[in-house]
Amino acid sequence: MNHPLQCRCGTIKGSISNLKDANRSVCYCKDCQAFARFWGQERETLDAQGGSDIIQTLPKNVTFLQGVGSLACMRLSDKGMIRWYADCCKTPIGNTMANYKISFIGLLHNCLESAGQPLQDSFGPVRVYANPQGAIGEPKPTARGTGTIIWWLAKTVLPARLNGDYKHTPFFRTDTGMPIVAPQVLGE
């Protein structure tokens, strides 16, 4: 079973496979909030306390069927995560580390919501609540799932590094290790 991925205008379309290997989390960090604000997508991206619903998976599980030429990326600083979005309609897509050998993408719910396949049905409940100190308002959510995220990283990201699966990514050129498009760096 796959789950559809699509930008708001439909230029970018794809799918996520190996759904059982994904991890669902909500991140309240200031950087995720800044990414949503960068494109004016706060209402579409963040919950009432500033959390982003994110599906963590391996890049090898992401397949683009059309529109990959409309992918763009940015970084909040020259050392920050690479934040991918659809240049056509500014739909947030996901976050990767700058080093493609750390095989990880956190896909934002914006590109995964589908009337035919709710996130709950494909990926299950939220298992991790991260960076609650960045949440808006009081009371702050309680951090949960630290063990879950460590276990997920150990059973998915680490093996991908060891067995070479990190080389299967639609976001980076594996011959150079560079993103397929140059990221705009906001902190410059």
VOZA-274209 format. One record per residue: x, y, z of N, C-alpha, C, O in turn. Coordinates in steps of 0.05 Angstrom, whole numbers, plus 32768, in hexadecimal, padded with zeros to 4 digits. Atoms other than C-alpha are relative to their C-alpha. Layout:
XYZXYZXYZXYZ
...
END
This chain:
80117FE880008000800080008012801980008026801A800E
7FF27FE78002801880467FEF7FED8016800A7FD58013800B
80107FE87FF98001808B8007800780167FEC801F801A7FE7
7FFA7FEB80147FFA80C47FD5800D8018800D8009801F8024
7FF37FE77FF9802581027FD87FFA80137FE97FFB800C7FD2
80077FED8015801081417FB38001801D800B7FFA80228022
80017FE47FF8801A818C7FB67FE4800A7FFB7FD47FFD7FEE
801B7FF580007FDD81B87FBC7FF580047FE47FDE7FFE7FDF
800A7FFB801B7FD981CA7F7280017FE77FEE7FF67FE77FD8
80008019800F7FE781827F5A80187FFE7FEC80197FEA7FDE
7FE880028012802881927F3480127FE98008801B7FDA7FF8
7FEF80167FF5805081637F617FED7FEA800A7FDB7FEF801A
800F80177FF78033811E7F6B80147FE9800480287FE67FF6
7FEF80177FFA805180E07F897FF37FEE80147FDB7FEF8018
800B80137FEC804980AA7FBD80167FF98015802E7FFC8010
7FEF800A7FEA8066808F7FFE7FFB7FE280027FE47FDA8003
8003801D7FFC807380458004800B7FF7801B80158008802A
7FF7800B7FE780858018803F7FF580108018800380198029
800D7FEF7FEC8052803C806B80057FF6801C80068005802F
7FFB800B7FE5805F800D80A6801A8008800B801E80078024
7FE67FF77FF680A6802780AA8001801D8007801580278010
80017FE37FFA8090806F80B37FFA8005801D7FF07FF4802B
80057FF87FE4808C809480F57FF1801B7FFE7FF9802D7FF0
80107FE88000805880CA810280068011801980058006802F
7FF97FEF7FE9806B8105812E7FF4801C7FFC7FEC80247FE6
80077FE480018058814D813F8018800F800B802180098021
7FE97FF07FF78091817F81447FF7801D80057FE980297FF4
80077FE57FF8808981C18168801780147FFE8016802A8009
7FE87FEF800080CE81DE81597FFB801A7FF17FEA801C7FE0
80027FE6800D80D782268145800880007FE37FFD800F7FD3
7FF88001801C80F9821281047FE97FF67FEE7FE480007FD8
80178009800F80BC81EA80ED7FEB80167FFD7FDE80197FE8
80137FEA80018090822580FF800A80167FEC7FFA80217FDE
7FF57FEC801280BF825580D97FFC7FF77FE37FF780087FD2
8003800A801B80BB8228809B7FE380057FF77FDE800E7FE0
801D7FFC8006806E822C809D7FFB801E7FFB7FED80267FE8
80047FE380038071827880A6800E800B7FE78004801E7FDB
7FF17FF7801780A48280806E7FEE80027FE77FF080157FD8
801280018017806E826E803B7FE4800980077FD280077FF7
801B7FF87FF88033828980627FED7FE880037FD57FEB7FFD
800F80197FFF801B8241806E7FFA7FF8801D7FF57FE08022
800480077FE48011824580BA7FE67FF080057FE67FDB8011
8019800D7FFB7FC7823380B97FFE7FE47FF47FF27FD27FFF
8000801A800E7FD181FA808880137FEC800B800F7FD48008
7FEA80117FF7800F81DE80A980007FFA801E80057FE48026
7FFD80027FE3800D81EB80F47FE67FFB800E7FD180058006
801880037FEF7FDC81D481297FFE80198012800E802B8010
80057FE97FEF7FC18205815D801880088012801A801F801A
7FE97FFA7FEF800181FF8186801A80027FF0803080037FFC
7FE87FFD801180318205814B800E7FE77FF980257FE77FF0
7FF4801A8007803D81BB813F7FFB7FF87FE37FE67FFE7FD8
8002800A801C804A819C80FB7FFD7FE18002800D7FD4800E
8004801D8002802E815680EE80137FF57FEA80117FFD7FD3
7FEB800880128069813280CE80017FE17FFF7FFF7FD48013
7FFC801D8005807180EC80B0801E7FFC7FFA802880067FE5
7FE48005800380B980D580B880037FE57FF17FF77FD17FF8
7FFB8018801080D180A38084801B80027FF3802980167FF5
7FE78000800F810C809180597FFB800C7FE47FE680087FD9
80047FF5801B811680B880187FFB7FEB7FEB7FED7FF07FD7
800480158014811880767FF27FE37FF87FFE7FDA7FEC7FEA
801C8006800180CE806F80037FEF80157FF27FD780117FEF
800E7FEA800E80BC80AF7FDF80057FFE7FE2801C7FFD7FD9
7FFE8001801D80AD80AB7F957FF080177FF47FD9801B7FFB
800E7FEA800E809C80E77F6A7FF87FF67FE580087FEC7FD6
800B8009801A806F80D77F2F7FFF80167FEC800080117FD4
7FFF7FE88011806E811D7F138007801880108004801A8028
7FFB7FE67FF4808581637F20801980038011801C8017801F
7FE87FFE7FF080C981557F40800F801A7FFA801E8024800B
7FF37FE7800880E381927F1A7FF58018800F8001802E800E
800C7FEA7FF180B581BD7F4580087FFF801E8000800F802E
7FF680017FE480D881A77F868014801780048025801C7FF2
7FED7FEC7FF880FE81DF7FA880067FFB801E7FF97FEC802B
7FF980037FE4812081E47FEB800D8019800C8017802A7FFD
7FF47FEA7FF281388215801F800B7FF6801A80057FE08024
7FF580057FE5815F821780607FFD801A8010800080308005
80037FE97FEF81528245809A801B800C8007801D8024800D
7FE47FF77FFC819E824A80A480127FEE7FF080097FD97FE6
7FEE8010801081DB822E808280067FE5800D80127FD38000
7FFD801A7FF381DC81F580B57FE67FF280057FE57FDC8011
801A800C7FFA819181E780B87FF87FEA7FEE80067FE37FDA
800C80158011816781AF809C7FF9800C7FE57FF480247FE2
80097FF8801A815581B180537FE27FFC80007FD87FE68006
801D80007FFF810B81C2804E7FF580027FE37FF880167FD6
800A8003801C80EA81AB800D7FE4800A7FFE7FD480078010
801A7FF6800680AD81CB7FEE7FFA7FFF7FE2800D7FFD7FD2
80087FFF801C808681CF7FAD8002801D7FF87FF4802E8002
7FFC7FE48009809E820E7F897FE7800B7FF27FE380237FF2
80187FF7800E805E82107F617FEA800C80117FDE8020800A
80167FF77FEF802E821A7F9B80088002801E7FF78007802F
7FF57FFC7FE5805B821E7FD97FF67FEB80157FF67FF1802D
800880157FEE804081DD7FF780197FF4800E802C7FEC8000
7FEA800D7FF3807181C4802D80007FE27FFA7FEB7FD57FFB
7FFD801C8006808B817F801B800D7FF1801780017FDF8022
7FF3800E7FEA80BD816A8050801C800B80068025801F7FFA
7FE67FF77FF580FF8172807580147FE97FFE800E7FD28006
7FEA801480008141814D80698018800D800E801A80258011
7FE67FF67FF6818581528089801080097FE7800A80007FD1
7FEF7FF7801681BA8174805E80127FEA7FF680197FEA7FDE
7FF08017800881E28134805D7FEE7FE97FF77FE07FDD8007
80128014800A81BE8103803080057FE4800B7FF47FD38008
7FF9801A7FF581E180C980527FEF7FFB80197FED7FE48023
801380047FEA81B280D5808D7FE47FFE7FF37FD780127FEE
801780068010817780B5806A7FE68005800F7FDD7FF3801E
80177FF77FF0813B80DA80857FF180167FF17FFE80287FE6
80107FE9800881028105806E7FE7800180127FDB7FEC8017
80187FFC7FF080CB812280997FEC800E7FED7FEE80267FE8
80147FF580128090812C806A7FEA800E800F7FDF80038022
80157FF17FF3805F8162807E7FE57FF77FF77FE17FEF7FDF
801B800980078016815080807FF3800E7FE97FE280037FDB
800C7FF1801680068186804D80007FF17FE57FED7FF37FD6
7FFE800E8019801E815B80147FF67FE480007FF67FD67FEC
8009801C7FFD8001811A802F7FE27FFE80057FD87FE88004
801C80027FFA7FBA812C803F7FF07FF97FE87FF280067FD3
8010800A80177F89810880137FE57FF6800B7FE47FE8801F
801B80097FF87F3E80FD80197FFE7FE27FFF7FF07FD6800F
8002801D80037F4880B6800380107FF08014800A7FD9801A
7FEF800E7FEE7F7F80A48034800980128017801D80208014
7FF87FEF7FE97F8180C88077801A7FF7800C80217FE0800B
7FE680067FF47FC480CC809A7FFE7FEA8015800F7FD88016
800480137FEB7FA980A480D47FFF7FE37FF5800A7FD18000
8003801A800C7F97806A80A7801A7FF57FF480207FDD7FF7
7FE78009800C7FDA8068808380187FFE801480287FEC8012
7FE87FFE7FEF800B807B80BA7FFA7FFC801E800D7FFB802E
800680057FE47FE6806F80FC7FFF801A8010800180308004
80017FE97FEF7FE3809E8137801B800E8003803080037FFC
7FE87FF27FF9801680D3814A800D7FF1801780017FEB802B
7FF1800F7FEC804C80AF817280148011800F801D800A8025
7FEB7FEF7FF4807C80E881817FF6801D80007FEC80277FEC
80057FE37FFD8071812F819A801B800C800780258008801E
7FE57FF67FFD80B3815481928001801E80037FF1802D7FF8
7FFA7FE37FFC80CE819881A87FE98010800B7FE380258000
80177FF27FF6809281AC81D28006801C800C7FF4802C800F
7FF97FE67FF580B981E781EF7FFB80167FEB7FF8802D7FF2
80067FED801680AD820981AB7FE380047FFB7FDB80157FEB
801C7FFE80058062820181AF7FF5801B8008800080298019
800D7FE67FFB8035823E81AE7FEC7FFC80177FDD7FE88017
801480007FEB800C824D81EC80067FED8017801B7FE08017
7FFE80117FE880028229822E7FE67FF080037FD17FFA7FFA
7FE8800E7FF8800181F48244800E7FF47FE880017FEF7FD3
7FF0800C8015803981D982197FF97FE27FFF7FF47FD58013
8004801D8003802F819381FD80177FF1800F802C7FFC8013
7FEC80107FF28055815B822080107FF17FEA80057FE57FD8
7FEF800F80128091813E81FB7FFA7FE280047FF97FD9801B
8005801C7FFF808280F581EB800D7FF27FE980107FFD7FD3
7FF68010801680A180BF81C2801E80017FFB80277FF97FE5
7FE37FFF800580EC80CB81CB800B7FE47FFA801B7FE17FE8
7FF7801B800580F7808081CF7FF77FF67FE580057FE77FD7
800B8008801A80CB807681928011800B7FEA80177FFC7FD7
7FF07FF4801580F480A68168801C7FF47FFF80277FEF7FE9
7FE5800C7FFF81368088817F7FFE7FE47FF380107FDC7FE3
8004801B800B811C8042816E7FFC80027FE280077FF27FD3
80057FFE801D81028059812A801A80077FF1801F7FFB7FDC
7FE67FF9800D8145807A811980127FE87FFE801F7FE37FEA
7FEF80177FFF816A803B812E7FF87FEA7FEC80097FDC7FE1
800A80168011813E800C81067FFC80087FE27FF87FF67FD2
80047FF8801C8137803680C6801780107FF5802380097FE1
7FEB7FEE800A816A806E80BE801C7FF48001802B7FF57FED
7FE6800D7FFD81A7804980D880047FE97FEC80197FE97FDE
7FFC80158014819C800B80AD8002800B7FE3801180007FD3
7FFF7FF4801A819180378070801D800B7FFA8026800A7FE3
7FE47FF6800381D68055807C80137FE87FFB80257FE97FEB
7FEE8017800181F6801180857FFC7FEF7FE680107FE57FDB
80048011801881D57FED804A7FFF800F7FE67FFB80037FD1
7FFF7FF0801981D9802680187FE5800B7FF67FE480187FE2
801A7FF58009818E803680147FFF801E80007FEE802A7FF2
7FFF7FE3800181A0807F80228005800A7FE47FFF80217FDE
7FFA7FF7801C81B780827FD97FE780027FEF7FE8800D7FD9
80197FFF8010816E807A7FC27FF08017800B7FE08014801E
800E7FE87FF7815380C07FCA7FF880117FE8800980167FD6
80087FED8015812B80EE7F9C8008801D80068004802F7FF6
7FFA7FE57FF78145812B7FC2801D80087FFC802480207FFD
7FE37FFB8002819181257FB8800C7FF27FE880027FDD7FDF
7FF0800D801581C281167F8080147FEF800F80257FFA801D
7FEE80117FF181E680DA7F9B801D80007FF6802F7FF88005
7FE57FFE800A822380E67F6F800F8017800E802880168010
7FF37FE97FF3823181287F937FF78004801D80058012802C
800A7FFC7FE6820781247FD27FF1801A80047FE98021801A
800D7FE67FFF81E781677FC17FE37FFD7FFA7FDA7FEB7FEC
801C80008007819D81777FC07FFB80037FE2800C800F7FD4
80057FFE801D817D81727F7B7FFB801C7FF77FFE80227FDF
80017FE38006817181BD7F7F800F800E8017800F8004802E
7FF27FF27FEB819A81F07FA57FED800D80137FDA801B800B
80127FF47FEC817982057FE68005801E8003801C80288002
7FFF7FE47FF8816A824E7FF380068000801E7FF87FF3802D
7FF97FFF7FE4818B825F80367FF6801B800A800080308001
800C7FE77FF681638293805D8013800F8012801180288013
7FEF7FF37FEC819882A280918018800F7FF38028801A8002
7FEA7FF2800D81C882BF805D7FFA801E7FFC800B802D7FF1
END
